[in-house]
Amino acid sequence: MVTVQPGPWLLPCGSVRDLPRFAWRGFMLDVARHFFDVPTIKRIIDLLALHKLNRLHLHLTDDQGWRLHIARWPALTAIGGATAVGGGPGGYYTQADYADIVAYAQRQGIMVIPEIDMPGHTNAALAAVAALNADGAAPPLYTGTDVGFSSLNCDDEWTYRWLADVIGEVASLTPGPYIHIGGDETAATPPAAYRRFIERVQTLVQACGKQMIGWEEIAHARLLPSTVVQHWHSDDARAAVQQGSQVILSPASRTYLDMQYTPAAPLGLHWAGYVEIKDTYEWDPATYLAGVAEDDILGIEAPLWSETLTTLADIEWMAFPRLAALAEIAWSPANRCRWDDFRIRLAAHGARLQALGVNFYRSPQVPW
């Protein structure tokens, strides 16, 4: 039986030398498919800090919802934030809410990375701002889970004036050096237009004093060396490295926390396979992608997409204990990461998670 013990706790004198393997040790939460309120985000920040994770990537916009208020374009949240997957009530963060989240995270050594997905995954924006559509007609709000059907008009100068407003406000609200622009699953955007778009948006982000991050598809465009590419399923990251960019590794078959643990799991998807604790733990980032060496890797990040998630309990169950596995391989040298040892230590850590009230998955791979 484990009970919470009051401090302070006395430890013998000594020195500890402990350095992280990777600077970027992240977690991404999709708040666009389903919206999660500020207390939920703060709870997640607390759990990230406990595991020495230092990046919180918020996927703020998608086809199903726009979740950050933009003062110059209030319809983005008034209309685009009004619903969610399945037709739920939606929601959004005011700029004060977002500032509160950023400050709370900073106090715990965590940087918030905002993502405004473009030029695809944009139906919420298209529904809110009719002028973004080539025919000037706003489509209906979308509450399904298909991808690849929406696109900004990449050849219209008005689109870039609108983006300058949006990126400028997001940059002004975000003290960290990065803005994520998505860039994935753009089947509705012609390839040549897509490349021009990415190169143009890259300059908009840079003009705001920020570095651009994008999903691996952006490597098809000409990138600045400062641009960061996030790998998720293809070998496009290799092309980014050849252009001088660093890479964040988020391989879906290892780190996507929305993948079901097993076929019997009640939450999650399985398009990238079933991802148990051992799958998340037993891989070496430095040898995972041919042509991408350890020096090319900024870090690793575990995304949690929310098509099937609606509550904090859902988030915790999908994230833990897989996030503890990712935290260890992001921090520890490869020669110290041994599954047979980790599973025993994770079993002991389960008592701590239980004491914290975390709704975690009790994997049969671990002797809890």
MARLUM-191431 format. One record per residue: residue in one letter; x, y, z of N, C-alpha, C in turn. Coordinates in steps of 0.001 Angstrom, whole numbers, plus 500000, padded with zeros to 6 digits. Last residue first. Layout:
N
AXYZXYZXYZ;...
END
This chain:
368
W503204494791487561502734495821488498502636495260489934;P505176493877485426504756493198486669504320494179487752;V504147494454482086504806495017483259504286494310484513;Q502598493579480054504033493465479852504829493875481096;P499985494213480538500441492886480982501926492660480747;S499584497566481701499990496657480648500388495296481210;R497398499462482770498195498431483447498534497323482453;Y497263502827482090497035501491481535497962500487482204;F496149505232484567497097504668483619496736503236483235;N495109507898485781494355506776485215495213506096484147;V496597509083488682496681508986487226495946507725486763;G496819509695491371495484509605490785495482509520489280;L499204509555492608498868510843491990497479510839491357;A499264506889493276499153507868494361498787509248493844;Q499668505853490697498416505586491408498202506590492532;L502244506717490201501145507186489350499802506982490038;R503526505220492189503542506688492247502410507262491390;A503099502647491291502566503032492605502540504550492754;G504519502646488891503062502573488865502438502963490191;H507150502429489570506633503769489266505105503784489215;A507385499684489721507456500471490951506904501874490742;A507171499143486998506205498547487923506192499314489248;L509435500420486045508128500974485701507049500411486613;R511406498681486955511332500026487537509991500688487239;I510772496533485296510726496374486749510613497735487434;R511142497589482760509803497100483119509660496889484626;F513928498200482728512920499264482744511563498755483220;D515185495701482560515374496543483744514264497581483859;D514331494846480081514109493982481244514288494734482553;W515172497005478355513760496721478615513547495885479878;R517515499417478938517328497975478807515914497608479261;C519493501942478421518069501652478216517899500160477917;R522109502558478427521467502420479742519996502037479635;N522906502994475881523422501789476542522880501593477950;A521763505474475256521198504257474672521665503008475411;P521269507644478094522102507099477009521545505761476521;S518039509217478713519149508340479084519983507900477879;W515948510850477624516907511371478606518183510534478687;A514425509442475861514808510810475486515892511352476401;I513919507132477210514821507041476056515219508422475545;E512240508201479268513531507587479577514438507528478367;A510006509170477917510811510096478713512185509501479008;L508922506834476848509535507804475947510433508774476713;A507978505700479249508967504993478428509681505958477497;A506116507589480043507271507341480910508371506615480139;L504261507289478030505019508531478078506228508412479006;R503101504813478614503972504936477434504816506201477482;P501378504267480782502779504617481055503679504760479821;F499864507232479579500669506566480609500329505089480698;A498225508056477466499586508587477581500457507778478539;M495748506827477738496497506632476501497968507058476642;W495039507687480286495084506249480003495874505955478731;E495038510489480060495980509823480958496132508346480600;I492927510880478208494290511322477899495292510556478755;D490739509867479680491125509268478399492573509611478046;A490694511667481813490954510246482078491361509512480802;L489976513994480472491313513888481049491663512429481326;T488035513113477510488203513468478916489672513410479321;T487902512227474873487047513354475268487282513843476691;L489241510659472003489429511059473402488563512265473737;T489431509972469373488627509091470231488645509501471697;E490999512037468240489745511625467598488837510835468537;S493391513242469156492247513100470062490938512699469397;W496833512286469354495709512821468580494411512407469262;L499690512825470773498435512193471163497296512905470436;P503178512311470084501897512959469812500713512124470316;A506160512632471605505059511680471532503753512423471282;E509422513288470366508132513801470857507047512752470637;I512934513975470609511808513111470300510549513634470976;G515434516093469021514850515357470130513728514461469661;L517107516827466978516865517789468051516279517085469266;I519425515064465227518170514914465957518088515947467071;D521866515031464111520798515640463318519480515731464088;D523435513557465795523659515003465765522589515743464959;E522578510940465148522199511539466428522378513056466430;A521510510959461653522388510595462766521973511331464034;V519890509745459080519622510722460146520404510272461373;G520369507671457377520699509013456903520411510100457903;A517686505735458501518928505774457738519162507188457213;L516338506061461652516190506468460256517545506502459570;Y517337504922464075515995504615463586515823504916462101;T519565505403465495519696504424464411518359504152463735;A518851507233467416520025507528466581520193506557465424;P516673506159468861516470507260467907517639507462466948;D516110502850469263517174503827469442516992504942468414;W513597501140471145514145501609469874515181502681470176;E511563500277473253512687499523472711513031499935471280;Y509329501857474073510619501919474763511774501366473949;T507149501384472508507526502773472752508933502879473327;D507035498599472684507242499229471377507711500671471533;K506450498191475381507753497770474873508054498401473520;I503788499109475508504854499814476225506220499468475642;E502357498867472146502444498534473568503634499265474193;V500523499684469600501756500181470218501692499926471722;Y499522498410466518499246498438467953500558498725468664;G499518500493463536499759499285464307499327499453465746;A498689502756462354500148502553462399500508501293463172;W495958502532462711496451502588461336497973502408461270;H494450502337465043495535501375464834496083501405463411;L493253504399467808493205503917466429494337502907466239;G491435504770470964492549504855470042492259504268468677;L489971502631473455490277503948472907491408503828471897;P489791500000474328488555500710473981488769502085473360;A491749497279473131491738498584473798490518499393473377;A491987494939471719490887495029472674490784496395473352;P494301495122470197493010495176469514491827495324470464;T496341497362472242496012496028471724494687496143470969;Y496755500120472375497734499202472945497579497808472338;Q496150502242469554495685501293470556496850500463471092;M497611505439469239497494504077468737497045503148469863;D498071507812470439496676507536470105496510506162469455;L500759508117470682500052507617471855498561507427471612;Y503279507379468685501921507924468587501061507306469686;T505790506146468806505504507262469718504089507812469635;R505980503954467030506667503938468323506118504964469308;S504694504376464689504653503015465211505362502868466550;A505286507062464119503947506690464550503905505318465197;P508071508820465304507592507725464471506289507154464998;S509117511508465730507833511067466274507294509916465436;L511947513450466117511457512121465774510164511809466517;I512898516389464621512234515834465804511645514492465380;V515897517485463101514705516648463051514215516342464462;Q517396520308461389517344519286462425515969518634462428;S518572520980458039517593521083459120517808519994460165;G520149520760455781520717521402456959519780521537458135;Q519253519282453717519144520731453560519693521485454768;Q519534516759454713520415517125453591520361518622453299;V517415516801456479518782516801456999519764517210455912;A515306516599454638515451517793455470516866517909456020;A515656514067453608515806515208452704515965516509453491;R515047512624455910516385512525455336516658513703454405;A512370513038456269513291513700457189514725513655456661;D511040511374454534511252512765454122512246513492455022;D510345508758454917511774509074454988512067510507454543;S507436508754457124508127508506455860509621508795456025;H506215509394459610505986508080459007506784507794457739;W507193511646461087506135510812461658505934509484460939;H509469514268461963509220512981461299508049512256461955;Q509551517597461601509089516563462529508694515312461754;V512141519921461143511203518994460508510844517884461492;V512848523359461444512887522032462047511799521173461421;T514883525893460037513594525217460076513763523789460585;S517440526848459702516829526995461027515487526280461158;P518022526526457019518673525637457986518060525713459380;L514972526691455133516068527370455800516727526406456775;L514080524579452371513993524975453776515199525796454201;R512059524072449706513388524543450067513318525140451468;A509867521163450141510151522555449780511611522884450115;H509792518689451200509696518769449745509938520191449243;A509663518989453913510996518784453340510977518745451820;I507076518995454735507632520291454335509028520141453726;E506480516449455638506176516765454247506789518087453795;E506951516336458415508020515967457486507749516306456024;W505600519316459942505643517877459750506495517556458521;G507657522075461006506574521488460219506712519984460190;I508634525111462521508614523653462574507476523191461686;M510526528084462257509398527285461814509663525805462053;Q511428530466464712511822529352463847510580528535463499;K510730534029464781510559532644465232511166531667464231;G510391536673464065511464536332464987511400534913465505;C508625537163462107508130537354463476509167536966464518;A509962536373459877509762537812460058509242538147461453;Q509696533610460075511003534212460340510872535713460597;V507047533363459252507434532955460601508754533619460988;L507298534286456617506390534960457548506751534641458992;T509050532420455507509504533807455648508603534597456594;Q507407530157455580508679530143456290509198531563456511;V505473530825453758505124530849455182506387530846456040;R506937530401451382506415531738451720506107531837453218;E507487527678451473508600528622451396508156530036451768;I504862526662451481505762526410452613506911527409452617;F503942527568448924503301527983450169504251527823451355;R505532526205447116505594527678447167505022528186448488;R504662523596447704506062523981447918506206525498447999;Y501940523765446959502334523437448333503764523881448614;A502102524199444246501549525256445095501928525028446550;A503113521697443515503909522899443251503428524064444106;P500981519905444407502350519848444940503174521112444709;P497788521265445290498719520829444237500162520893444732;T496002520059448041496857521149447587497779520644446481;A494723517862449013493907518823448277494708520010447753;A496606516476450509496204515918449215495399516899448375;T498302516921452768497788518026451953497379517546450558;E499583516000455285498363515444454679497619516478453824;D501105518846456973500944517422456667499636517150455926;G501547521374457952502058521054456628501847519622456198;G502364522889460880501714521689460348502345521282459028;I503820524949461907502829525283460876502190524051460253;H504895526073465027504679524894464194503574525212463192;I507315528254466121505918528139465715505821526968464743;Y509705528941468731509168528114467655507679528349467404;P510854530138470985511356530519469662510686529821468490;G508459531356473491509409530401472946509774530729471515;P506380533149473990507759533571474251508803532612473702;T503614533988472245504443532821472518505883533242472750;L502163536109471360501675535436472566502621534348473062;S503372536797468993503404537771470089502966537160471412;A502768534557467433504157534834467806504227535788468992;V500032534923467093500517533732467799501951533954468274;E500050537327465613499443537270466951499940536068467742;G501454536499463277501935537609464093501359537583465495;I499814534521462261501139534153462743501706535246463639;V497558536174461593497452535035462505498818534694463100;D498589538128459804497855538506461017497885537380462047;A499679536455457852500566537380458567499905537857459854;L497368535219456912498335534435457665499305535327458438;W496226537384455509495518536784456646496498536004457526;R498172537657453558497904538791454464497175538295455710;Y497937535200452330499171535494453047499025536723453946;T495391535379451154495683534306452113496908534645452947;W495743537402449295494934537678450490495185536623451568;E497101536229447224497853537097448134497072537392449410;D496655532915446359495943534177446586496724535010447594;D497552530381446132497964531322445092497297532690445225;C496470528723448043497895529036448145498380530051447122;N493832528625449896494105529028448514495538529562448469;L493924525772452095493933527209451841494202527448450356;S492001522797451951493233523520451638492974525013451587;S490816519451452708490731520910452789492068521546452430;F491183516714452733490173517254451825490131518773451789;G492802515335454567493282515547453213492314516208452253;V490763513060456538491855514023456371492120514235454885;D487888512354458638488667512216457410489755513290457359;T486211512603460818487628512339461082488451512098459818;G483664515165461309484134513802461065485612513658461352;T482688517689461419482772516974462685483199515513462509;Y482929520933460083483173519506459870483362518807461210;L480803523545458850481714523001459851481796521487459695;P480516524123455267479964523861456606481054523382457558;P482527526654453570481952525316453700481337525137455081;A481894529871452240482389529102453374481750527720453401;A482839531140449183481742530496449908482305529612451010;G484788532113447524484190533028448487483064532448449295;D486159530375445966484868530831445446484149531769446399;A488423529945447546488593530458446192487295530993445617;N488291531054450921487888530091449908487966530712448517;L488733533117452598489833532176452416489541531151451323;A486377534471452891487318534986451905488526534077451700;A485071533283455053484673532914453699485698533345452655;V486005532011457842486430533171457055486190532848455585;A484995529613458877484868530846459656485136532097458831;A485568527588457130484171527784457512483949529111458214;L488325527777457052487566528043455825486089528295456130;A488950526976459671489252528337459225488441528696457989;A488050524314459545487491525221460555487743526679460181;N489644523196457495488220523429457264487601524365458295;T492362522589457369491968523989457574490463524238457441;H494176520610456549493605520559457905493043521928458298;G496671522415454590495569521479454789495095521505456229;P498812524088454811497607524642454184496424523689454205;M498463524125458449498208524717457135499094524040456093;D497866524547461926498064523637460791497625524288459487;I499609525902464282498511526349463431498667525582462125;E500829525043467393500726524622465997499453525171465374;P503082526255469865501761526309469231501825525819467793;I504749524918472471504923525059471030503538525098470393;V505991525839475603504794525569474798505095525869473332;M508431524389477662508141525354476610506899524911475831;I508955524007481094508364523445479876508027524565478904;G509605524603483710510675524301482765510200523715481454;Q507544525440485224507974524058485422509008523615484373;R507029527959484389507431527796485796507910526379486085;Q506102527442481809507435528017482001507926527815483426;A503474526574482332504460525648481804505881526157482040;Y502363528972483198502345527816484091503394526795483648;A502655530517480870503358530897482095503432529731483074;V500978529117479077502398529316478769503185529629480038;I498485529316480399499088528008480116500588528141479896;D498165532114480352498183531398481628498850530027481457;A498020532596477622499127533184478397499275532480479741;Y495606531257477109496846530777476504498059531314477270;D493805532865478548493954531439478847495299530923478345;A494134535271477164494503535203478585494684533753479020;Q493072534607474727494496534913474781494991534914476225;T490964531715475255491173533147475085492677533402475105;Y490605528665473615491351529403474620491323530886474278;Y487414527021473024488670527642472602489324528332473785;G484989524578471799485595525435472808486874526046472271;G482704521843471341483891522605470967484432523415472124;P480459520197471784480344521647471940481568522452471545;G480343517624469136480345518129470511480419519642470572;G480383516260466714479404517322466914479303517839468322;G482363514458466158481108513934466671480051514981466942;V484888516746466920484547515447466346483270514915466984;A483289519966467503484382519009467641483990517727466921;T482592523568467473482230522156467505483475521295467604;A483426526204467336482118525916467916481781524441468039;G485564527472466216485775526758467473484518526193468084;G484666528831463977485523527669463796485780526873465058;I483131530931465248482533529959464322483371528684464279;A484808532036467167483358532141467336482621531130466458;T487392531614466157486936530845467315485424530902467489;L487252533113463805487969531840463812487556530977465002;A486086535538464292485226534466463765485919533112463783;P488115537311465010487358536633466076486453535516465571;W490734538348463996489834537440463284489009536634464291;R492263539823465684491901540440464406490915539593463610;A492633538024467810491867539252468018491415539874466699;I492077534720467973492892535678467222492110536980467174;H492008532090470271491388533345469834492424534235469146;L492399528791469363493063529950469958492471531219469385;R491160526630468002491097526701469463491831527866470115;W489076525384465634490117526413465793490065526840467254;G488218522111464383488141523185465354489326524121465331;Q488367520232462349487241520147463281487164521311464271;D490683520638460877489390520706460190488235520832461175;D492561522575463290492416521466462349491073521631461654;T494739523899465797493762524080464719493746522862463817;L496606523256467773495522524188468091494451524313467016;H498418521194469372497859521192468017496529521961468089;L501028522043471353499570522089471298499122522213469843;H503638520588472919503205520989471578501683520912471544;L505718521094475391504288520802475219503854521425473898;R508794519933476577508082520576475474506625520122475473;N510100518435478524510261519892478536509619520620477360;L510032515910481033509737516319479660509659517833479628;K510367514802483542511474515567482950511285515790481444;H508112513826484728508900512902483926510037513584483153;L506977516018485947507352514886486795508276513918486059;A506258517498483707507378517948484529507879516818485424;L504003516041482856505185516151482002506413516521482829;L502271516495484988502742515131484740503950515120483810;D501830519266484756502370518707485997502967517322485760;I500647519329482206501945519966482427502599519422483698;I498209518085482796499152517426481887500552518004482073;R497088520055484418497329518721484961498352517967484097;K496850522084482515497772522251483649498071520914484320;I494899521019480831496241521260480302497249521415481440;T492732521007482626493230519746482061494646519918481535;P492376523767483103492788522869484189493315521523483694;V491621524566480371492889524984480974493281524100482150;D490097521817478453490140523121479114491477523366479818;F490165520575475182490421520295476596490717521611477305;F488299519498472339488867520594473118489033520167474575;H489143517328469685488343517558470892489064518614471731;R490647518311467528489590517316467298488607517291468458;A492328520172468922491456520611467828490330519620467577;V494221519404470624493049520021471254492059520502470197;D496521517027470821495568517547469831494346518074470572;L499631517380472277498219517105472512497381517803471448;M502855516034472457501907516834471686500485516407472027;F505802516243474269504484515632474196503591516577473408;G509451515842474197508152516485474075506938515575474084;R512375517009474494511713515834475057510242516210475216;W515247518150473185513798518231472961513158516926473426;A517866517425473736517358518701474266515840518767474208;F518785514142474750518217515038473740517649516289474396;R519984513156477089520538512797475794520070513773474726;P520518515235479983519641514589479007520364514265477707;L522615514318482751522333515200481630521430514491480638;D523773514308485915522748513686485081522356514671483994;R525376513773488737525670514303487403524742513584486435;V525080514608492049524466513855490968524827514534489657;S526596514206495209526454514966493977525912514042492903;G525653514350498692526246513726497524526094514639496334;C524188513555501837524928514459500973525554513691499812;P521000511836502015522439511952502312523108512928501362;L517971513705502471518791512784501691520246512911502115;L514770514193503822516206514375503985516945513293503217;W511865515882502825512564514605502883514073514862502923;P509322517878504605510452517675503673511097516307503866;G506437516117503159507840516496503219508103517350504439;P504162513373503667504465514810503715505972515042503763;Q503322510838501333504057511208502534504353512706502536;V500634508910500244501369510155500035502008510573501349;T501102505360500277500381506561500688501255507775500441;V500691502127499053501460503365498961500585504528499383;M500847498808500000500000500000500000500886501247500000;
END
